[in-house]
Amino acid sequence: MIIRIWHGWTAPANADIYEELLLNEVIVGIRDRHMEGFENIQVLRRELAEEVEFVTIMSFDSLDAVRTFAGEDYEACVVPPAARKVLARFDERSQHYEVRAER
């Protein structure tokens, strides 16, 4: 299994807007692609002093499945234009990890 991790940060005033966009449009769009090898996605949110951090953790059964999602340059971030408008900054590259143990 491959885990894809990505971080994005937004101003507190935009945090709920971004979360709603992420949950109701971005994730729905990912789900509706019915990609073979895509397992699931988790969304984490953390309130900081000056900004709000979001982390997405996606699970895939292989790097080929990640490439189906993100393209040949599979480390490149996948951030739709509407999300870019409300994010203050974000990872341009996603990190990928091979799951070695799960208990």
N, C-alpha and C positions, 0 to 999 in steps of 0.2 A: 504494500500500500504506500502511496505517495501523499504527503501532506503539503499543501501549498498555503503559505502564510503571507498576508499582506496587511499593511498598516496605513491608515488615513487619519488626518486630524482636521477638525473644523472648529470654528468659533462656537461658543456655547449657544449663541442665538440661532445658529444653523444646524445644531446637533439633531434636534427632533425632525427637521426637514430632511436631513441626510438619512437618518435612520428609516423614516417612512419610505423614502425613495429606494433605499437598499432592500428593505423587506418586501415592498409591494411591487416594485418594478424590476430591479436588478436580479434578485433571486428568483422571482417568478419567470423572468426571461431565461435564466440559466436552466431552470427546471423544464421549461417548455421546449428547450432544444433537445431533450431526451438523448443526451450524449451517453453512448456506451462507455462504461468505466467510471463515470462520475458517481460518487457515493453519497456525499452530503456536504453541507456547508454550515458552519457555526459563525455567529456574529457576536463579538464581544464589544462592550462599551465601557470606557473608563473616564470619569470626570476628573479633570486636572485643574489646576489653579486658573490658567488662562485659556485653556482649550479642552476639547473633548476628543479622545482617541478612540478609534474603531479598529478592530482587528477582525479579519475574516480568515477562517481556517477551513480550507476545502480538502476533501478526501477524494482521491482517485485510485483506481486499481493499478495504474501504470503511468509511466511518463508519456506513452503514446496517447493515453486518455487526456493528460494535461495538454498535450499538443492539440488535440481536438478542440479543447476549450480555448486555449490562448494563441494557437498558431505555432509555427515552426520555432520562432523565438519565444519559447514557452515561459521564460522568466519575465518577459515584458508584462507590465501591469495591464489589466483590462478594466478601464475606468470610463464609463460612458460620459458623453458631454454634459448631461444634466448633473451628474455627480461631481464633475470637475468644477462646476459653477459654485457649489456650496462647500467644497473642501478647501481648506487653507493650504494644505500640502499633503503629499502622499508618497508612498514608496513607488518609484518608477520601475523597480524590479521586485518580483516576488521571490521568496525563499522556498526551497523545496527540500523536503526531508523524507528519507525512506524510513518507514516504521520498522523497527527491529524487534520490538517486543510490545505486547499489549496484555495486560493482566487484569 
